[in-house]
Each structure stands twice: as structure tokens, then as C-alpha cells.
């Protein structure tokens, strides 16, 4: 058995090396297929980052009445933070709210003069609430409007932000659906390209297979070398994909970071490179083995 295994491995490596042009073509197609797979991985990461960036720009502000004690507001902040749909809560004190108002209306003398006439700070503290998912805002606001501390709340600006939240939900759903459709399509293309190319490589050696069958070679002796070739295509293709994708991402990533602040795909890639290579290696080996096995069985009638 060990002797047969050595023979199969040697024959597979010899076939791979002997048919250099065909092996190179098959390897190029395998690399292209794995680049598609890598692209799908990064499309998923990019779409999640885009949705997260959009979600980070949307929140609901809870405005408390000016007479509300700061201790009560901080206590309510702790309660709201413990709600499962809540991703985070930012506290804005009365003094900070007044400073923000002045900065936002620095060129509007009427507003600033009105503040001087009032004398005292007319603004209350604010809690800026971010939800984990856009659809969670309605339930959060519903809780706040029915809580036992609702009398301390002046207004909640959910209604003003509701159109933006609805649009965010629509965009998030669209990105996920588009990503799923693109992933399925590219995966299908990758499988078909790899299968047909490896089938062509096997068909090129059809006469050798026929001779081996005539002299009584076992099915394993015939299939084995082609399976080894499929393994080599998958392994080498995964390594080449990493070597091609890495510098390409180094060029593209800064441009994406400039558009989407906080999104650094190169950093994510380098931090997960072993896991990414493992996925590409597994996909390459599966493509190579499956394509070789199906092609040798269906088209060469072994």
C-alpha cells in the first residue's frame, strides 16, 4: 500500500511537471478562482464595515428636562445601556449641550442674544443612544416612552431621524442581498472554470489512461495521480493567491480607508492571514479534488 501511494504521488508530480504549459494554465485558472473566493471574503468584510459606518452616524437623542438631576440622568443611562438592543449610550451634560448649541449657532446672533436674555442654561442633559441594528430603534424608543422615568424626559428625536433610520435599514438589506447574490454567482463561476480546466488537463492524457486500463491498472492507480495534481493545483493556487492579493490590498486599502473612516482591510488581512490562507487552501483542495474526480469518472469513463 505504501509503495502504491509513493507511485501515485510520484506519478502525479511528474504529470504536473511534465505538462508545464497545461499545468501553468490550470494553475492560473485555479488562482483566478481563489482570487474570486478571496474577493468574496473581503466583499463580506467591506459590506459589514459599510453598514457599521452608516449605523455609527445614526442615533436617537433623548433630551431631558432642564430641572432633571444629573444623578438621575446617569442612573437612567446605566439602565438604557443594559438593554440588549442598545450598542452604546453617550452622555452629554447640560453645560456641554449649551456649548454645542453655541458652536452650532456661532453665526446666528439672534440665538446667542436670546441665551443672554434668558441668563440661565435652558438646555437639559442628553443621552445619545445607538442601537445594534437599525430596526431596534423603535423598540428602544417604545421602552423609553413607557418607562417609569418618562416624566423626566422632554423630547426624543426619533421621529426626525426615522426617515434616515428607515433608509439605513433599506441600504443594509440591499448590501446583504447584493453580497449574497454576488457570492453565489462568483462561487458558481469559480467552480465551473476550475472544473472545465482540470477536465481539459485530464482529457489531454486520455490515451495514457486508455493504455493503463488495457494493461490492467487499477482504478486507484489511474485516479490517484490526477487527484495528486488536483491537490497541487489547490495548494500552489492558494499560496499564489495570497502573494497576489497582499500587495494589491496594500494599494487599495488606503483609498478605502480615506472613504470609509476606520475601515482598514489591510490590517484585517494581516491579522487574519493564516485563517484566510486556510480557507483558500481548503477551497482550492476541494475544487482540485472534486474536479479531478468528476472529470476522470464522467469524461474518461474509468
Secondary structure, DSSP 8 states (H G I E B T S, - for coil): -HHHHHHHHHHHHHHHHHSHHHHHHHHHHHHHHHHHHHHHHHHHHHHHHHHHHHHHT--EEEEE-TTS-HHHHHHHHHHHHTSTTEEEEEEE-HHHHHHHHHHHTTT-HHHHHHHHHH-S-----EEEEEESSGGGHHHHHHHHHHSTTGGGEEEETHHHHHHHHHHHHHHHHHHHHHHHHHHHHHHHHHHHHHHHHHHHHHHTTHHHHHHHHHTT--HHHHHHHHHHHHHHHHHHHHHHHHHHHHHHHHHHHHHHHHHSTT--HHHHHHHTHHHHHHHHHHHHHHHHHHHHHHHHHHTS--
